[in-house]
Amino acid sequence: MKNIKEALNWRYATKKFDVSKKIDTETKVDLLEVLRLSPSSYGLQPWKFIVINNKEMREKIKLVAYGQSQITDASDMIIFANKKNIDGALVEEYMKFIAKENGIPVANLDGFKNMINGSFVGKSNEELRSWAACQTYLAAGNLLTSCAVAGIDACPMEGFDRNKLDELLGLSALGLESKMIVTMGYRDITDEDATKKKIRFPKEEVFIEIN
Ligand SMILES: Cc1cc2nc3c(=O)[nH]c(=O)nc-3n(C[C@H](O)[C@H](O)[C@H](O)COP(=O)(O)O)c2cc1C
């Protein structure tokens, strides 16, 4: 626990990345695996993690991210998107996948399927999309903590025009919508934010304990 606490105190939302420092391939593969292993409600995994390696594309994304330099200066960046159609068809595909993985008939999962579909009843598409987006944030949180533990700097970012980013990447046609970005790499030694005091509410403010 000491290591995790130290790592979380060490990390900060990096504003200025050292352009010359790159995350090695093995670590990058591990960080992507962290995302794949993230938990989600019912295990539905209603997300896509879009890894942007293309330099020109990153320049274009920077323009819709209000010129934030992390987009082009960080070693790597990932866009977190949720699926837009959270419906019976998505659940059916998921059931087929579980059945295949477990080597069981898909009909064995009817109870589980009905439970998930039942929980969708009465909810608007907007509500379900927002629920799916919550799952992607959980994955982003896992990534941020993992980066910190691995000594990699990162910046979670919502400061971009979602509609413009979706248009740029053609996400709508893929049934996706972007929610946040995480840029990762190594802090530049001139980044003043690295030494700023961590501003967090005190325990009494944050926790409610019912004994
Ligand atoms: C969802 C989310 C969106 C954020 N968007 C941005 C952003 O667009 N640009 C930025 O520089 N920082 C962004 N931040 C960083 C926050 O400002 C930062 O995490 C917060 O002030 C706490 O500071 P710390 O992370 O350095 O401890 C974002 C953080 C989160 C969690």
The ligand as an SDF file (V2000), in Angstrom:
LIG
                    3D

 31 33  0  0  0  0  0  0  0  0999 V2000
  -11.8380   13.6860  -16.2830 C   0  0  0  0  0  0  0  0  0  0  0  0
  -10.7070   14.6440  -16.1900 C   0  0  0  0  0  0  0  0  0  0  0  0
  -10.5120   15.5920  -17.1830 C   0  0  0  0  0  0  0  0  0  0  0  0
   -9.4070   16.4560  -17.1440 C   0  0  0  0  0  0  0  0  0  0  0  0
   -9.1490   17.2950  -18.2050 N   0  0  0  0  0  0  0  0  0  0  0  0
   -7.9760   17.9600  -18.2390 C   0  0  0  0  0  0  0  0  0  0  0  0
   -7.5670   18.6460  -19.4020 C   0  0  0  0  0  0  0  0  0  0  0  0
   -8.2530   18.6940  -20.4250 O   0  0  0  0  0  0  0  0  0  0  0  0
   -6.3630   19.2660  -19.3910 N   0  0  0  0  0  0  0  0  0  0  0  0
   -5.5370   19.2460  -18.3060 C   0  0  0  0  0  0  0  0  0  0  0  0
   -4.4350   19.8130  -18.3680 O   0  0  0  0  0  0  0  0  0  0  0  0
   -5.9000   18.5940  -17.1810 N   0  0  0  0  0  0  0  0  0  0  0  0
   -7.0760   17.9380  -17.1180 C   0  0  0  0  0  0  0  0  0  0  0  0
   -7.4260   17.2280  -16.0030 N   0  0  0  0  0  0  0  0  0  0  0  0
   -6.5170   17.2340  -14.8330 C   0  0  0  0  0  0  0  0  0  0  0  0
   -7.1580   17.7960  -13.5670 C   0  0  0  0  0  0  0  0  0  0  0  0
   -7.2100   19.1910  -13.6240 O   0  0  0  0  0  0  0  0  0  0  0  0
   -6.2920   17.2940  -12.3780 C   0  0  0  0  0  0  0  0  0  0  0  0
   -6.3380   15.8930  -12.3550 O   0  0  0  0  0  0  0  0  0  0  0  0
   -6.8060   17.8470  -11.0580 C   0  0  0  0  0  0  0  0  0  0  0  0
   -6.6360   19.2260  -10.9780 O   0  0  0  0  0  0  0  0  0  0  0  0
   -6.0930   17.1910   -9.8680 C   0  0  0  0  0  0  0  0  0  0  0  0
   -4.7000   17.3980   -9.9370 O   0  0  0  0  0  0  0  0  0  0  0  0
   -3.6540   16.2040  -10.0610 P   0  0  0  0  0  0  0  0  0  0  0  0
   -4.1930   15.1960  -11.0170 O   0  0  0  0  0  0  0  0  0  0  0  0
   -2.4240   16.8700  -10.6000 O   0  0  0  0  0  0  0  0  0  0  0  0
   -3.4410   15.6150   -8.7050 O   0  0  0  0  0  0  0  0  0  0  0  0
   -8.5280   16.3960  -16.0300 C   0  0  0  0  0  0  0  0  0  0  0  0
   -8.7620   15.4630  -15.0170 C   0  0  0  0  0  0  0  0  0  0  0  0
   -9.8170   14.5790  -15.1010 C   0  0  0  0  0  0  0  0  0  0  0  0
   -9.9760   13.5360  -14.0190 C   0  0  0  0  0  0  0  0  0  0  0  0
  1  2  1  0
  2  3  1  0
  2 30  2  0
  3  4  2  0
  4  5  1  0
  4 28  1  0
  5  6  2  0
  6  7  1  0
  6 13  1  0
  7  8  2  0
  7  9  1  0
  9 10  1  0
 10 11  2  0
 10 12  1  0
 12 13  2  0
 13 14  1  0
 14 15  1  0
 14 28  1  0
 15 16  1  0
 16 17  1  0
 16 18  1  0
 18 19  1  0
 18 20  1  0
 20 21  1  0
 20 22  1  0
 22 23  1  0
 23 24  1  0
 24 25  2  0
 24 26  1  0
 24 27  1  0
 28 29  2  0
 29 30  1  0
 30 31  1  0
M  END
$$$$
